[in-house]
Amino acid sequence: MPFRCVPAILLLPLLSSFGAADEIPDFPAELVAAFEAEIAGVLEVNCLKCHSGAEPKGGLDLTRRAAILAGGESGPAVNLAKPMESLLLMAINYDGSKMPPTGQMSPKQIESLTNWVKNGLAWPKDLKTLHFEAKREPPRVNAQTKQHWSFRPVIKPSAPAVEGDWAKSDLDRFIEKQLHDHGLTPNAQAEPRELVRRAYYDLTGLPPEPKVVEAFAANPSPQAWATLIDQLLASPHYGEHWGRHWLDLVRYAETNSYERDGAKPFVWRYRDYVIQSFNNDKPYDQFVTEQLAGDELLHKTPDSIVATGFYRLGRLDDEPADVELAYYDDLDDIVTTTGQTLLGLSINCARCHDHKIDPIPQSDYYSLLAFFRGVRVRENTVMEIVQPEEKTLYAAAMSRYENEQKHVARQLQQLEEKVQADFVGVENDEFAYEANRVRLIEKRSGGLLTVDEVNHYRGLTDHRNRLRENPPSGMAQALCVKEDIAGMKPTYLLMRGNPQSPGDEVSPGFPSVLSPPAPEILPLAEGAVSSGRRTALAKWITSPTNPLAARVMVNRLWQYHFGRGIVRTSSDFGFQGSKPTHPELLDWLAATFVEADWSMKSMHRLIMNSAAYQMSSAGREDALAKDATNDHFWRYEMRRLSAEEVRDSILWANGTLNADRMYGPSIYTKIPAEIKAGQSQPGSGWGNSSPEDEARRSVYVHVKRSLLDPILESFDMADTDQTCPVRFATTQPTQALGLLNSEFILTASAVFSDMLQEAHPDHLDAQVRTALQRVTQRPPTDIEVARGLQLISTLQSEQKMTAEQARKFFCLVALNLNEFVYLD
């Protein structure tokens, strides 16, 4: 309609009405109460996202009464003279305009707004503006978000120039420059004995022998230090300790979780693969490639097949209510672990919607999932990994093996037939699962079966399980990955993560915010057993041009040496993660890592030969005042020993640690019946090991998700249900109870006492001195020895203990010293 001039005299009433509109009239209390209880909420939920702020949609601001009356581009929203002709009411009734456009309001909401308009637009006197904070929109992939520090390419910076002779390498120059810029100075070098203990625990997870400590203390030269590091890196125990770090990241466990928590067959071979890979200094890019796509390699090996056990480490619901949803849950576990462990991104947060924090659209999540679409995650994927070199010998061994299995099976069946008729109700269903059978048989002890028959059944079951775990050489088996090529379906974006609501089809692809190339997936060859998609993923992740892989891994190496990463959130390099405290150092380390052909041992040498690593952990008032959290690395961080280090050190101290025996099936420690009672089926799936096997290193202890070793669990062993980038060092009562009153510690203390008596018969002074040196790895002072002797004397005189009992409790105290469980 053409614009027409309006006489000024006619504008006066209109202008006066605007002035009146700014002044909120007095409304009855019940109408104001209705606004506060109903109307404000309806507007906020349905309208204010668009109609608020500095630039409301259509010029219509619904946060102020006067603005509602003034209206927007279409005119006043409310007509107080003719309420039912108000544009607002017409829009919510979908009469012409349709508001909100996402869907009509409920009849009750429409009725509430209609009554509000008809009653004069009641508004509280003291409310000038309805407060509305728009929901934060997910960040988009664009030029700005691509400039986030971790998404930019790694460019190796030059080391800064520094004065003085503190720095031993370029690494130190980055540290020293930042300290200088913040008015800080580095701590002095740690004492030689502290350094030896630090190096041993950091690289092997074990304490040093006293003679090693004293040899270095007598000659603490840089050459001796470098030689010591080389010796420790050559130790087979290096792989056991650093392999455990990796097992934390890939959520390693040997059972499936959920109610039955069934065993994962032969999964321990993956653990052995990890240990051997670290010991062999397998290049990190190869290490990752084998785990992601070891079965797809042109020259695959038994190692590369075992490595794909990576896909089978997560939880597995063996009787899901929704099979398809459980399948996608399993794939999500793989996407989560891959994204966080290898890329430092929480890609899993985009499963149901666009990532709320990082520029990762939901389509990128499903594009990454598409690489794993053919993986058979819910089937038994055990396969033979070694072919026999001598077929005749193998055939004979196989025949004996199969005959023994049949013999054991017949004996088990004979005993089972005696009781099966006695099963009632659910027992018949439970008997279908082997894990339940011993328990059901034991319930008939002294009745249908004698005690000897029940014991025989239990022994036969153990024997059968050992046979399965140890087939003849030449037919070793491993849990690995397999793909279903024939049945592989397209990948769809699932609306709200629901498999019943598929959206657009997606193809395999990498996170778009990283500006990646298209995946190089070769066409399927005739007879192919895998898609080749995972090879394309591994190739991109380990590419030197990937901005995340090297950064993430060197940050982890730094974290395990210094107690925290240069990026504290070591599995989150996204927008919500911590920024690097030393960004140039992180990039320098990442570039150096790639230049060193992804050698982790090279990085250990680089870090441990630095002045930064060799600093004392002592506190200084001046530095604490400026940097209490040690953000700038002015000192080394003291730390408590990890769960495995605590247990292994106790066994090492009393001389029983069976450190020479490596690899093979996992072992079982003694767990009190009271703890087993917490299972749905007490004791199910927990076997018995010989005393020699029980004393093996903690990395070989069976990891059962529903039943963890109590000492390891109380000292914060890794969460087995999801990737664990950082272990929290808690302080809790069960730690004190476990180290003072558990069967494990009391037995260990008694063995420690016997060892001292055997080493120094009836020489109490020497016994105390030896005990203290074994727990602290330094010669004790005369005062400390005197205190130990005084304790033993007091226990004998006041508690009426024998000499043997008093020595045992002295050993218990020694194993509880702070200096024993903390590392400077």
Secondary structure, DSSP 8 states (H G I E B T S, - for coil): -------HHHHHHHHHHHHHHHS-----HHHHHHIIIIIHHHHHHHTTTTS-SSS-GGG---SSHHHHHH-BTTB-S--SSSGGG-HHHHHHTTSSS-SSTT----HHHHHHHHHHHHTT----TT--S------------STTGGGSGGGS-----------SS--SSHHHHHHHHHHHHTT-----B--HHHHHHHHHHHHHSS---HHHHHHHHH---HHHHHHHHHHHHHSHHHHHHHHHHHHHHTT--SB--TTT--B-TTTHHHHHHHHHHHHTT--HHHHHHHHHHGGG-TT--HHHHHHGGGGG-S---SS-SSHHHHHHHHHHHHHHHHIIIII---GGGGSSSS-SSSS--HHHHHHHHGGGTTB-TTS--EEE----S-HHHHHHHHHHHHHHHHHHHHHHHHHHHTTGGG--THHHHHTTSHHHHHHHHHTTBTTTB-HHHHHHHHHHHHHHHHHHHS--TT--EEE---B-STT---EEEEGGG-TTSEEEEE-----GGG-----------TT-SS-SHHHHHHHHHTSTT-SSHHHHHHHHHHHHHHSS-SSSSTT--STTS---SSHHHHHHHHHHHHHTTT-HHHHHHHHHTSTTTTB-----HHHHHH-TT-TT-SS---EE--HHHHHHHHHHHTT----S--SSS-B-----HHHHTTSSSTTTT-----HHHHTS-GGGB--BTTB--HHHHHTT---SSS--S-------HHHHHHHHHSHHHHHHHHHHHHHHHHHSTT-HHHHHHHHHHHHHSS---HHHHHHHHHHHHHHHHHS---HHHHHHHHHHHHTT-HHHHEE-
